[in-house]
Amino acid sequence: MGRIFETRKSTMFARWDRMSKAFHRIGKEIAIAVKASGPNPEANPALRRAIQNARAVNMPKDKVESAIKRASGQEAKAYEEIVYEGYGPHGVAVIVETATDNSTRTVANVRGHFNKGNGNLGASGSVAFQFKRMGVFRLSPEGIDQEALELDLIDHGLEEMGESTGEKGEAQIVIRCAFSDFGKLQKALEDRNLAPLSAEPAYIAQTPVTLPEEKAVEVLRMIDALEQDDDVQKVSHNLA
């Protein structure tokens, strides 16, 4: 009985940790968006995206409002967005997106994660050529004629459209566009009253690599360590 309780407690804490990390990441997205274009979502597409992403991770409305208010204040932190590139173990290409108020701390932490994971932090451009920068939208398929929507969005930058499964096993429509068309496609969805479950820029690997399970676990261990870092917003890689 005690072992079952400990397992449940461990699972609960892990879920809280993931939720806390997600809220922290969204809070930074909100801060960056507000700092760039103000606190009014109607006039700030990046803030609208951040609010949509907050809903996707079940961030309470009062926390979203507090984050916007905090970001609007004179003492709000100014976050710098920095992208790091490198190779994980077994030559897997890795891109680390960060948002930081202390770049010296952040680069030291990121380098430390690469070193401990038997990887190497590289120079800017060292692995980015293996990825394509895209805008990625996820929608609920409920009530959507996918063929009609695909044809409709082609003129607004749509490049790829397919189906996927969310973390809870729910069906999703995944839409991708060139990063330069991110805002245009977002507006097209809004004009059609389609609220994405999430909307974010992403680095999409052009040639995924496959590794044996034992080696893949080594890579994923390093990626997990990076994702747990408070300054890291997102980690992309080309491991299949």
BAVEX-329553 format. One line per 2 residues: number of its first residue (from 1); for each residue x, y, z of N, C-alpha, C. Coordinates in pm, whole numbers, m for minus. Example, Ala and Ser with C-alpha at 12.3 -4.5 7.8 and 13.67 -1.06 7.14 Angstrom:
# BAVEX-329553
1> 1319,m569,780,1230,m450,780,1320,m330,780 | 1285,m225,708,1367,m106,714,1290,3,787
This chain:
# BAVEX-329553
1> 83,m121,0,0,0,0,86,125,0 | 194,120,84,284,236,91,353,263,m39
3> 391,154,m112,459,168,m239,366,232,m342 | 237,192,m340,139,251,m432,123,399,m404
5> 117,434,m274,104,575,m236,223,656,m285 | 344,600,m267,465,670,m310,466,690,m461
7> 420,588,m536,414,599,m682,317,708,m724 | 199,710,m660,100,813,m691,152,952,m658
9> 221,962,m544,275,1091,m502,381,1138,m601 | 466,1046,m645,570,1079,m742,509,1126,m873
11> 403,1056,m918,335,1094,m1042,272,1231,m1029 | 212,1258,m913,147,1386,m888,248,1500,m891
13> 363,1480,m826,467,1583,m824,523,1607,m963 | 538,1500,m1041,588,1514,m1178,491,1596,m1261
15> 360,1572,m1242,258,1648,m1315,262,1795,m1274 | 277,1821,m1144,288,1959,m1097,411,2028,m1155
17> 522,1954,m1161,645,2011,m1216,626,2051,m1362 | 561,1962,m1442,537,1992,m1582,444,2114,m1596
19> 342,2120,m1511,248,2231,m1517,317,2362,m1479 | 399,2357,m1374,471,2476,m1329,565,2526,m1438
21> 635,2433,m1504,726,2470,m1612,648,2532,m1728 | 533,2474,m1762,451,2526,m1872,403,2667,m1841
23> 356,2689,m1717,308,2821,m1678,422,2924,m1682 | 539,2881,m1639,656,2969,m1639,692,3009,m1782
25> 689,2912,m1873,721,2939,m2014,618,3035,m2076 | 490,3010,m2050,385,3097,m2104,397,3236,m2045
27> 430,3245,m1918,448,3377,m1855,554,3460,m1925 | 661,3394,m1967,766,3465,m2041,717,3504,m2180
29> 641,3416,m2245,583,3450,m2376,498,3576,m2365 | 416,3580,m2260,329,3696,m2238,412,3820,m2214
31> 515,3809,m2131,600,3924,m2099,668,3980,m2223 | 719,3892,m2306,788,3934,m2429,690,4000,m2525
33> 571,3942,m2537,469,3997,m2628,422,4134,m2582 | 397,4148,m2452,350,4276,m2397,457,4383,m2412
35> 581,4346,m2384,692,4441,m2395,707,4491,m2538 | 680,4403,m2635,699,4439,m2775,585,4521,m2831
37> 460,4484,m2794,345,4548,m2863,230,4587,m2772 | 252,4589,m2640,148,4637,m2551,57,4529,m2496
39> m27,4564,m2396,m108,4466,m2323,m245,4436,m2382 | m280,4497,m2495,m412,4477,m2554,m406,4361,m2655
41> m468,4247,m2624,m462,4131,m2716,m520,4162,m2854 | m619,4251,m2860,m682,4283,m2988,m583,4345,m3086
43> m484,4416,m3032,m387,4485,m3117,m251,4416,m3115 | m244,4299,m3054,m115,4232,m3035,m128,4083,m3070
45> m100,4044,m3194,m113,3903,m3235,m28,3807,m3152 | 93,3851,m3114,180,3763,m3035,119,3736,m2898
47> 55,3837,m2840,m10,3819,m2710,m132,3728,m2724 | m205,3741,m2834,m319,3651,m2856,m271,3506,m2865
49> m160,3485,m2934,m105,3350,m2942,m66,3298,m2804 | m2,3384,m2724,40,3343,m2591,m80,3306,m2504
51> m188,3383,m2516,m309,3353,m2439,m371,3222,m2484 | m371,3196,m2614,m420,3068,m2666,m337,2953,m2611
53> m206,2972,m2608,m118,2868,m2556,m138,2847,m2406 | m173,2955,m2336,m203,2944,m2193,m326,2857,m2172
55> m427,2878,m2255,m547,2794,m2245,m515,2647,m2273 | m424,2624,m2367,m389,2487,m2406,m328,2408,m2291
57> m260,2479,m2198,m198,2409,m2084,m279,2432,m1956 | m404,2480,m1974,m496,2500,m1860,m444,2600,m1758
59> m375,2701,m1805,m328,2808,m1715,m449,2892,m1674 | m474,2908,m1544,m592,2982,m1498,m596,3126,m1552
61> m718,3172,m1577,m736,3305,m1634,m674,3413,m1547 | m687,3399,m1413,m632,3502,m1324,m480,3507,m1332
63> m416,3393,m1358,m270,3392,m1372,m229,3460,m1503 | m308,3439,m1609,m280,3505,m1737,m293,3656,m1720
65> m401,3699,m1657,m424,3843,m1636,m314,3903,m1549 | m271,3829,m1448,m163,3878,m1361,m32,3892,m1439
67> m6,3796,m1528,116,3800,m1608,115,3921,m1701 | m2,3950,m1760,m12,4068,m1848,8,4196,m1768
69> m55,4204,m1652,m43,4323,m1567,101,4342,m1521 | 165,4232,m1482,304,4237,m1435,396,4283,m1548
71> 372,4233,m1669,455,4268,m1784,436,4412,m1826 | 323,4471,m1786,293,4610,m1822,357,4710,m1726
73> 404,4663,m1611,459,4751,m1509,598,4800,m1542 | 638,4907,m1474,769,4967,m1499,883,4876,m1454
75> 855,4789,m1358,961,4702,m1305,958,4563,m1369 | 887,4551,m1480,879,4421,m1548,1017,4379,m1598
77> 1044,4250,m1591,1171,4199,m1640,1176,4209,m1792 | 1293,4241,m1843,1313,4246,m1988,1385,4118,m2029
79> 1314,4032,m2098,1372,3905,m2140,1433,3916,m2279 | 1549,3856,m2293,1617,3849,m2422,1601,3708,m2478
81> 1558,3698,m2602,1542,3568,m2664,1672,3530,m2735 | 1732,3418,m2695,1858,3372,m2751,1843,3227,m2793
83> 1893,3194,m2911,1887,3057,m2963,2028,2998,m2962 | 2041,2878,m2905,2168,2808,m2902,2158,2682,m2987
85> 2270,2645,m3047,2274,2528,m3134,2390,2436,m3094 | 2371,2309,m3119,2479,2216,m3088,2442,2074,m3125
87> 2528,1983,m3085,2505,1841,m3111,2496,1765,m2980 | 2394,1681,m2970,2382,1593,m2857,2467,1470,m2881
89> 2458,1371,m2792,2533,1247,m2815,2490,1181,m2946 | 2585,1113,m3008,2561,1037,m3132,2523,1127,m3250
91> 2566,1255,m3243,2552,1346,m3356,2412,1400,m3380 | 2324,1392,m3282,2188,1446,m3298,2193,1598,m3289
93> 2135,1665,m3389,2134,1811,m3393,2028,1864,m3296 | 2066,1968,m3220,1977,2022,m3117,1974,2175,m3125
95> 1854,2231,m3117,1836,2376,m3111,1763,2409,m2981 | 1819,2502,m2904,1764,2539,m2774,1719,2685,m2778
97> 1590,2709,m2760,1536,2845,m2757,1522,2888,m2611 | 1577,3004,m2578,1573,3052,m2441,1515,3192,m2434
99> 1469,3228,m2316,1425,3364,m2286,1485,3396,m2150 | 1575,3494,m2143,1653,3514,m2022,1671,3660,m1985
101> 1687,3684,m1856,1724,3817,m1808,1870,3819,m1764 | 1942,3708,m1793,2084,3699,m1758,2151,3603,m1855
103> 2199,3655,m1967,2253,3568,m2072,2379,3494,m2027 | 2457,3553,m1936,2578,3486,m1886,2542,3357,m1814
105> 2439,3366,m1728,2392,3247,m1657,2338,3143,m1755 | 2261,3191,m1851,2193,3098,m1943,2291,3020,m2029
107> 2389,3088,m2088,2484,3017,m2175,2567,2919,m2093 | 2598,2954,m1969,2674,2862,m1884,2592,2737,m1854
109> 2463,2757,m1824,2376,2643,m1794,2357,2553,m1916 | 2332,2617,m2032,2309,2539,m2154,2435,2460,m2190
111> 2551,2525,m2182,2677,2454,m2211,2697,2337,m2113 | 2662,2361,m1987,2676,2255,m1888,2589,2135,m1919
113> 2465,2159,m1966,2376,2049,m2001,2432,1969,m2120 | 2485,2041,m2219,2545,1973,m2334,2665,1889,m2290
115> 2752,1947,m2207,2872,1877,m2164,2838,1752,m2082 | 2745,1767,m1988,2707,1653,m1903,2639,1543,m1985
117> 2574,1584,m2094,2505,1485,m2177,2591,1430,m2289 | 2722,1455,m2283,2816,1410,m2387,2784,1471,m2523
119> 2741,1597,m2519,2717,1672,m2642,2814,1788,m2652 | 2794,1871,m2753,2881,1988,m2772,2798,2107,m2814
121> 2810,2217,m2740,2745,2342,m2779,2823,2402,m2895 | 2754,2435,m3004,2821,2486,m3122,2797,2634,m3144
123> 2849,2684,m3253,2832,2825,m3289,2698,2844,m3358 | 2656,2970,m3369,2532,3002,m3438,2542,2956,m3584
125> 2440,2883,m3629,2439,2834,m3766,2497,2695,m3782 | 2548,2638,m3673,2615,2508,m3684,2519,2393,m3714
127> 2393,2405,m3671,2296,2298,m3701,2164,2351,m3759 | 2143,2481,m3758,2015,2538,m3802,1981,2500,m3946
129> 2083,2478,m4029,2058,2445,m4169,1987,2310,m4184 | 1984,2231,m4077,1917,2102,m4081,1768,2111,m4043
131> 1723,2232,m4016,1586,2254,m3974,1519,2361,m4061 | 1387,2360,m4063,1311,2464,m4130,1227,2537,m4025
133> 1237,2668,m4023,1161,2749,m3928,1019,2765,m3980 | 922,2721,m3901,783,2722,m3946,690,2771,m3835
135> 570,2810,m3875,464,2837,m3780,377,2712,m3771 | 343,2672,m3649,266,2549,m3629,140,2579,m3548
137> 25,2544,m3604,m104,2563,m3538,m167,2426,m3515 | m228,2409,m3398,m301,2287,m3368,m447,2322,m3341
139> m538,2250,m3408,m681,2276,m3396,m754,2150,m3354 | m868,2168,m3289,m958,2056,m3266,m1032,2029,m3397
141> m1043,1904,m3439,m1109,1873,m3566,m1261,1883,m3562 | m1315,1903,m3442,m1461,1904,m3427,m1526,2014,m3512
143> m1618,1973,m3599,m1694,2067,m3681,m1618,2126,m3798 | m1499,2074,m3828,m1418,2130,m3936,m1418,2038,m4058
145> m1449,2093,m4172,m1433,2021,m4300,m1288,2040,m4342 | m1206,1938,m4319,m1062,1953,m4336,m1022,1980,m4481
147> m1088,1915,m4576,m1053,1938,m4716,m1084,2081,m4758 | m1200,2131,m4716,m1238,2268,m4750,m1144,2368,m4684
149> m1108,2341,m4558,m1018,2432,m4485,m881,2434,m4551 | m831,2318,m4590,m699,2311,m4655,m697,2394,m4783
151> m798,2380,m4865,m806,2457,m4990,m816,2606,m4960 | m891,2640,m4855,m913,2780,m4819,m786,2848,m4771
153> m701,2771,m4700,m584,2832,m4637,m459,2835,m4724 | m464,2766,m4837,m346,2764,m4925,m306,2905,m4966
155> m403,2991,m4991,m373,3130,m5031,m323,3214,m4916 | m323,3159,m4796,m280,3235,m4678,m150,3179,m4618
157> m80,3097,m4696,51,3050,m4652,58,2906,m4608 | m54,2834,m4608,m52,2694,m4567,46,2613,m4652
159> 134,2538,m4585,228,2449,m4654,199,2302,m4627 | 161,2271,m4504,137,2132,m4465,15,2126,m4374
161> m65,2020,m4389,m179,2000,m4301,m198,1850,m4282 | m214,1809,m4158,m231,1667,m4130,m295,1646,m3995
163> m299,1523,m3951,m360,1487,m3824,m254,1438,m3726 | m280,1463,m3599,m187,1419,m3496,m267,1386,m3370
165> m197,1345,m3268,m260,1313,m3140,m198,1398,m3031 | m281,1457,m2946,m234,1540,m2837,m181,1455,m2722
167> m133,1521,m2617,m74,1451,m2503,m174,1359,m2434 | m303,1395,m2439,m406,1314,m2373,m473,1217,m2469
169> m416,1202,m2590,m470,1108,m2685,m580,1162,m2773 | m607,1292,m2762,m714,1353,m2841,m666,1383,m2983
171> m759,1374,m3078,m725,1403,m3218,m704,1551,m3238 | m608,1586,m3322,m578,1726,m3352,m548,1741,m3501
173> m578,1860,m3553,m535,1897,m3687,m410,1982,m3671 | m304,1947,m3743,m179,2023,m3736,m159,2096,m3868
175> m141,2227,m3859,m123,2312,m3976,14,2379,m3966 | 89,2376,m4076,222,2439,m4078,232,2537,m4193
177> 307,2645,m4168,333,2744,m4272,477,2792,m4256 | 529,2860,m4358,660,2922,m4344,653,3025,m4232
179> 762,3042,m4158,762,3135,m4045,723,3276,m4090 | 761,3313,m4212,729,3447,m4263,578,3466,m4284
181> 503,3356,m4292,357,3363,m4311,280,3338,m4181 | 352,3333,m4070,290,3300,m3941,173,3393,m3910
183> 198,3524,m3916,94,3621,m3884,m22,3615,m3981 | 8,3594,m4109,m97,3590,m4212,m190,3471,m4190
185> m132,3355,m4157,m215,3237,m4135,m293,3249,m4004 | m231,3309,m3904,m303,3332,m3778,m428,3416,m3803
187> m412,3524,m3880,m526,3612,m3909,m634,3538,m3988 | m592,3452,m4083,m689,3376,m4163,m772,3285,m4074
189> m710,3223,m3975,m784,3136,m3882,m878,3219,m3795 | m829,3334,m3749,m913,3420,m3666,m1034,3471,m3745
191> m1013,3507,m3871,m1122,3556,m3956,m1229,3450,m3975 | m1191,3323,m3960,m1286,3213,m3976,m1335,3161,m3841
193> m1307,3239,m3735,m1350,3204,m3600,m1299,3067,m3555 | m1178,3034,m3597,m1114,2910,m3557,m1005,2942,m3455
195> m1028,2904,m3331,m931,2931,m3225,m838,2812,m3209 | m711,2826,m3240,m616,2714,m3228,m601,2668,m3083
197> m577,2540,m3067,m543,2488,m2934,m407,2543,m2892 | m319,2562,m2990,m189,2624,m2966,m137,2679,m3098
199> m49,2775,m3087,12,2837,m3206,152,2880,m3167 | 252,2832,m3238,389,2867,m3201,485,2846,m3317
201> 593,2923,m3319,699,2896,m3417,773,2770,m3376 | 827,2699,m3473,897,2574,m3442,1006,2548,m3545
203> 1109,2479,m3499,1215,2432,m3589,1182,2287,m3626 | 1154,2263,m3752,1116,2130,m3799,1236,2064,m3865
205> 1277,1949,m3813,1391,1877,m3869,1361,1829,m4010 | 1453,1854,m4103,1432,1816,m4242,1472,1672,m4269
207> 1569,1619,m4194,1612,1480,m4213,1629,1414,m4076 | 1520,1362,m4018,1530,1297,m3887,1625,1178,m3891
209> 1692,1156,m3779,1785,1043,m3768,1727,939,m3672 | 1755,813,m3700,1706,704,m3616,1824,641,m3541
211> 1805,617,m3412,1908,556,m3330,1852,433,m3259 | 1938,339,m3223,1893,228,m3138,1842,284,m3006
213> 1754,210,m2942,1688,259,m2820,1787,306,m2714 | 1892,231,m2692,1989,264,m2587,2053,401,m2614
215> 2089,426,m2739,2150,555,m2774,2047,667,m2772 | 1925,638,m2817,1819,738,m2816,1789,785,m2674
217> 1794,693,m2580,1769,728,m2439,1873,828,m2389 | 1998,811,m2431,2103,906,m2392,2071,1047,m2442
219> 2026,1054,m2567,1990,1184,m2625,1873,1245,m2550 | 1770,1167,m2528,1649,1218,m2462,1677,1261,m2318
221> 1774,1196,m2254,1811,1236,m2118,1870,1377,m2118 | 1955,1406,m2218,2012,1541,m2227,1904,1643,m2262
223> 1814,1608,m2353,1706,1699,m2393,1616,1730,m2274 | 1586,1627,m2193,1502,1648,m2075,1569,1744,m1977
225> 1699,1730,m1958,1772,1820,m1868,1764,1964,m1919 | 1778,1982,m2049,1765,2116,m2106,1625,2172,m2085
227> 1524,2090,m2108,1385,2136,m2097,1348,2175,m1954 | 1417,2117,m1857,1388,2149,m1717,1453,2280,m1672
229> 1544,2333,m1753,1611,2458,m1717,1512,2574,m1725 | 1512,2660,m1623,1415,2770,m1616,1427,2869,m1730
231> 1546,2882,m1789,1565,2979,m1898,1528,2923,m2034 | 1507,2793,m2042,1479,2729,m2171,1330,2728,m2200
233> 1294,2778,m2318,1156,2780,m2361,1119,2656,m2442 | 1209,2612,m2527,1179,2499,m2613,1307,2436,m2665
235> 1304,2304,m2683,1417,2231,m2738,1370,2155,m2863 | 1437,2173,m2975,1407,2100,m3098,1527,2013,m3132
237> 1498,1899,m3198,1607,1807,m3233,1566,1728,m3356 | 1661,1656,m3413,1629,1577,m3533,1631,1427,m3506
239> 1611,1388,m3378,1597,1248,m3345,1457,1201,m3383 | 1448,1097,m3463,1317,1048,m3508,1239,993,m3390
